Amino acid sequence: VTNGLPNWVAIAVWGFSEIAVPFDGAILYAAPDVLTPIATNALGFGQLLVPLPPDPSYCGVRTWWQAWTPQDPGASGEGYAASNAFRMTMGN
């Protein structure tokens, strides 16, 4: 997360499929299979470290990711701000 609210908690939404549904004035792209908190620092930066197991059966697995920040005063609707989404394909 960059340019997030300082000293706040964003939510990493990630899943095994893309859904692209409207939510709170934005588009939720990642299926919400897993929700993980991301704490931001005083500069609004936060990161999520995801260890990947060295198992070849994971090669080719795709996941979709997006960060959502609740109670963002700059957001519309219910107050969630969304990041861009991205797809990650595991492999070598």
Secondary structure, DSSP 8 states (H G I E B T S, - for coil): --S--TT-EEEEEEESSEEEEEETTEEEEE--SEEEEEE--TTS-----------GGGTT-EEEEEEEETT-TT--TTT-EE---EEEE---
